[in-house]
Amino acid sequence: MIEKGGADQLDEVLGIIHATDAIQYTFHQAELEADKAIECLASLPDSSYKEALVFLADYAVRRAT
């Protein structure tokens, strides 16, 4: 649908996105990835850089809630 560059089927595409809960699914996947990133940072020594990376990972997925 969208591959062809037109917006004439946008309402249909949005309907499919909402009907399949794609937004919630994608948001949940983003949260899981951010949590994994934060877990990976746990092995690093504490520093302002680590703190900033943890904040960024958390903020990137939780700012919309």
Helices and strands as residue ranges (DSSP letters): G 2-4, H 10-19, H 22-41, H 48-62
